[in-house]
């Protein structure tokens, strides 16, 4: 029904079905189908014995992925700023499970590379008791100065420090080591050599028995919606080779260092690693 549709961006398509047909297939089938055609399923209407499904056509040109590369591509005035990954259940659940796997309650010093406005710290704060959170030290680093300034104003916690800096030049900060390093959707940036950056972080910024959480986007953000499927350059469809290549490199590297490594997630794939006791 979508293939023949000539729907334009922001228009709504209505499809009338019998209630029993919708119940047989399940709403999830229609949600998945809508994503394949870059649509968002809206609340249905019910009339007599029929269900009217409603689908909003996303504006594919409205995406931070298409923004010109610059220091403020992810700043407060960018399209990225309106996105909150933690509001997405498929992100939040798997991120929380990764935090539990690395035993977040036992970690004292946490470094987040690519923190932006601090959403990932807020998830940790909500996961822990107040006293557990306050006894930890958090440092978040991001290239976007406006995002960091926003985070500083938004978080009043004295145990959190936000720094605007280039992740490629972490050595300039002369930081201590951390027993948990988190980086979600940042090390895959085109300006970063993934393998070299990852090894440098492990060798220079992680404690001997520290843990790591890396998040690899297996999705795209279009018109404010998280659409499943990583997209490689020059491909019009979901293609995960680069994502899997980076994950495999990290997993093999960490296993050689005597780490237990798990890979979880869906729209974001999480690599979580902790030292084998």
C-alpha positions as CSV (number, residue, x, y, z in Angstrom):
1,X,0.0,0.0,0.0
2,X,3.0,2.3,0.5
3,X,4.9,1.5,-2.7
4,X,2.2,3.0,-4.9
5,X,1.7,6.0,-2.6
6,X,2.8,9.4,-4.0
7,X,2.7,11.0,-0.6
8,X,4.8,14.1,-0.2
9,X,6.7,15.1,3.0
10,X,4.5,16.0,5.9
11,X,1.4,14.6,4.3
12,X,-0.7,11.9,6.0
13,X,-1.8,8.7,4.4
14,X,-4.9,6.9,5.8
15,X,-5.5,3.2,5.3
16,X,-8.9,1.6,6.2
17,X,-8.8,-2.0,7.5
18,X,-11.1,-4.4,9.3
19,X,-10.4,-4.5,13.0
20,X,-9.8,-8.3,12.9
21,X,-7.1,-7.8,10.1
22,X,-5.3,-5.3,12.2
23,X,-5.5,-7.5,15.3
24,X,-4.2,-10.5,13.3
25,X,-1.2,-8.7,12.0
26,X,-0.5,-6.6,15.1
27,X,0.4,-2.9,15.2
28,X,4.1,-3.6,15.3
29,X,4.0,-4.9,11.7
30,X,2.6,-1.6,10.5
31,X,5.1,0.4,12.6
32,X,8.0,-1.6,11.0
33,X,6.4,-1.2,7.5
34,X,6.1,2.5,8.0
35,X,9.7,2.9,8.9
36,X,10.8,1.1,5.7
37,X,9.0,3.8,3.7
38,X,10.2,6.7,5.9
39,X,6.8,7.2,7.6
40,X,5.7,7.6,11.2
41,X,2.6,5.8,12.4
42,X,0.1,8.1,14.0
43,X,-2.7,7.2,16.4
44,X,-5.3,5.2,14.6
45,X,-9.0,6.1,14.4
46,X,-11.9,3.6,14.8
47,X,-15.2,3.7,12.9
48,X,-17.8,0.9,13.2
49,X,-15.9,-2.3,12.6
50,X,-13.0,-0.7,10.9
51,X,-9.6,0.7,11.9
52,X,-8.2,3.7,10.1
53,X,-4.4,3.6,10.2
54,X,-2.7,6.9,9.8
55,X,0.9,7.5,8.5
56,X,2.9,10.7,8.4
57,X,5.4,11.0,5.6
58,X,8.8,12.1,7.1
59,X,10.7,14.9,5.5
60,X,13.9,13.1,4.4
61,X,15.7,16.4,3.9
62,X,15.2,17.2,7.6
63,X,18.2,15.4,9.1
64,X,21.3,16.5,11.0
65,X,23.2,13.8,9.0
66,X,22.9,16.2,6.0
67,X,24.2,19.2,7.9
68,X,27.6,20.5,6.9
69,X,30.4,19.3,9.0
70,X,31.3,22.0,11.6
71,X,32.0,22.5,15.2
72,X,28.3,23.3,15.7
73,X,26.8,20.5,13.7
74,X,25.7,19.2,17.1
75,X,25.2,22.5,18.9
76,X,22.1,24.0,20.5
77,X,21.0,25.6,17.3
78,X,21.3,22.4,15.3
79,X,18.6,19.8,14.4
80,X,20.5,17.3,16.5
81,X,19.7,19.4,19.6
82,X,16.0,18.4,19.4
83,X,16.9,14.7,19.7
84,X,16.9,12.9,23.0
85,X,18.1,9.3,22.6
86,X,17.2,8.5,26.2
87,X,13.5,9.0,25.3
88,X,13.7,6.1,22.9
89,X,12.9,2.8,24.7
90,X,15.2,0.7,22.4
91,X,18.1,3.0,23.3
92,X,17.4,3.4,26.9
93,X,16.8,-0.2,27.8
94,X,20.0,-1.5,26.2
95,X,22.1,1.4,27.5
96,X,20.9,0.7,31.0
97,X,21.7,-3.0,30.6
98,X,25.2,-2.1,29.4
99,X,25.7,0.1,32.5
100,X,24.6,-2.8,34.7
101,X,27.0,-5.2,33.0
102,X,30.0,-3.0,33.7
103,X,28.8,-2.6,37.3
104,X,28.1,1.1,37.3
105,X,27.5,1.1,41.0
106,X,31.2,0.1,41.6
107,X,32.7,2.7,39.2
108,X,34.0,5.9,40.8
109,X,35.4,7.9,37.9
110,X,33.4,8.1,34.6
111,X,34.5,9.7,31.4
112,X,32.1,10.3,28.5
113,X,33.5,11.3,25.1
114,X,30.9,13.0,23.0
115,X,28.6,13.9,25.9
116,X,26.8,16.7,24.1
117,X,24.1,18.0,26.5
118,X,24.5,15.2,29.1
119,X,21.7,12.8,28.4
120,X,23.9,9.8,29.0
121,X,24.8,11.1,32.5
122,X,21.2,11.7,33.3
123,X,20.4,8.0,32.6
124,X,23.1,7.0,35.1
125,X,21.7,9.5,37.6
126,X,18.2,8.0,37.3
127,X,19.6,4.5,37.5
128,X,21.4,5.0,40.8
129,X,20.4,6.1,44.3
130,X,21.3,9.8,45.1
131,X,24.1,8.9,47.4
132,X,25.5,6.4,44.9
133,X,25.5,9.0,42.2
134,X,27.0,11.8,44.3
135,X,30.0,9.7,45.3
136,X,31.2,9.4,41.7
137,X,33.1,11.8,39.6
138,X,31.9,12.5,36.0
139,X,33.7,14.2,33.2
140,X,32.0,14.8,29.9
141,X,33.9,16.1,26.8
142,X,32.4,17.3,23.5
143,X,33.6,19.3,20.5
144,X,30.5,21.6,20.5
145,X,31.0,24.6,22.8
146,X,27.3,25.5,22.8
147,X,26.2,22.0,23.8
148,X,28.7,22.0,26.7
149,X,27.5,25.4,27.9
150,X,24.0,24.1,27.8
151,X,25.0,21.0,29.8
152,X,26.8,23.2,32.4
153,X,23.6,25.2,33.0
154,X,21.4,22.1,33.0
155,X,23.4,20.1,35.5
156,X,23.9,21.6,38.9
157,X,25.7,18.6,40.3
158,X,29.1,19.5,41.7
159,X,30.6,16.0,40.8
160,X,30.1,16.6,37.1
161,X,32.5,18.5,34.9
162,X,31.9,19.4,31.3
163,X,34.7,20.3,28.9
164,X,34.6,21.6,25.3
165,X,37.5,20.0,23.5
166,X,38.6,18.1,20.4
167,X,38.6,14.3,21.2
168,X,41.4,14.0,18.7
169,X,43.6,16.1,21.1
170,X,42.7,14.6,24.6
171,X,46.4,14.6,25.5
172,X,46.3,18.3,25.8
173,X,43.9,18.0,28.8
174,X,46.4,15.9,30.8
175,X,43.5,14.0,32.3
176,X,43.7,11.2,34.9
177,X,42.6,7.7,34.1
178,X,39.0,6.5,34.5
179,X,37.5,3.2,35.6
180,X,34.6,3.6,33.1
181,X,34.8,5.2,29.6
182,X,31.6,5.8,27.6
183,X,31.4,6.9,24.0
184,X,28.2,6.6,22.1
185,X,28.0,7.5,18.4
186,X,31.1,9.7,18.5
187,X,34.2,7.7,17.6
188,X,32.6,6.8,14.2
189,X,32.8,10.5,13.2
190,X,34.5,11.1,9.9
191,X,37.1,13.4,11.6
192,X,38.2,10.6,13.9
193,X,40.4,7.6,13.0
194,X,38.4,5.0,14.8
195,X,41.0,2.3,15.4
196,X,43.7,4.7,16.6
197,X,41.3,6.7,18.8
198,X,39.9,3.6,20.4
199,X,43.4,2.2,21.2
200,X,44.6,5.6,22.5
201,X,41.6,5.8,24.8
202,X,42.3,2.3,26.2
203,X,46.0,2.9,26.6
204,X,46.0,6.4,28.0
205,X,42.7,7.1,29.7
206,X,41.4,3.8,31.1
207,X,42.3,2.4,34.5
208,X,44.0,-1.0,34.6
209,X,40.8,-2.8,35.6
210,X,38.4,-0.2,34.0
211,X,35.4,-0.9,31.9
212,X,34.1,0.4,28.5
213,X,30.8,1.1,26.9
214,X,30.7,2.0,23.2
215,X,27.5,2.8,21.3
216,X,27.4,2.2,17.5
217,X,24.4,3.9,15.7
218,X,22.4,1.3,13.7
219,X,19.9,4.0,12.8
220,X,19.4,7.3,11.2
221,X,17.5,10.4,12.5
222,X,15.1,11.8,10.0
223,X,12.6,14.5,10.8
224,X,13.1,13.8,14.5
225,X,12.4,10.1,14.2
226,X,14.9,7.3,14.9
227,X,14.8,5.1,11.8
228,X,16.3,1.6,12.1
229,X,19.3,0.8,9.9
230,X,22.8,2.1,9.5
231,X,23.5,3.7,6.1
232,X,26.9,3.6,4.6
233,X,28.1,6.2,2.0
234,X,26.9,5.5,-1.5
235,X,24.2,3.0,-0.4
236,X,20.5,3.8,-0.5
237,X,19.7,0.9,1.9
238,X,20.7,-0.4,5.3
239,X,24.3,-1.6,5.2
240,X,26.1,-2.6,8.4
241,X,29.6,-3.6,7.2
242,X,31.4,-0.6,8.7
243,X,29.5,-0.9,12.0
244,X,30.3,-4.6,12.3
245,X,33.9,-4.0,11.3
246,X,34.4,-1.5,14.1
247,X,32.6,-3.7,16.7
248,X,34.7,-6.7,15.7
249,X,37.9,-4.7,16.0
250,X,37.1,-3.5,19.5
251,X,35.8,-6.9,20.7
252,X,38.9,-8.8,19.5
253,X,41.2,-6.1,20.9
254,X,39.6,-6.2,24.4
255,X,39.4,-10.0,24.5
256,X,43.1,-10.1,24.0
257,X,43.4,-7.8,27.0
258,X,41.4,-10.3,29.1
259,X,38.0,-8.6,28.9
260,X,34.6,-10.1,28.9
261,X,32.7,-8.4,26.0
262,X,29.0,-8.4,25.2
263,X,27.2,-6.9,22.2
264,X,23.6,-5.8,22.7
265,X,21.0,-3.4,21.3
266,X,19.0,-2.8,18.2
267,X,18.8,0.8,16.9
268,X,22.1,1.4,18.8
269,X,24.5,-1.5,19.2
270,X,26.3,-1.4,22.5
271,X,29.6,-3.0,23.2
272,X,30.1,-3.3,26.9
273,X,33.4,-4.7,28.3
274,X,34.6,-5.5,31.8
275,X,37.8,-7.0,33.0
276,X,37.7,-10.8,33.8
277,X,38.4,-11.3,37.5
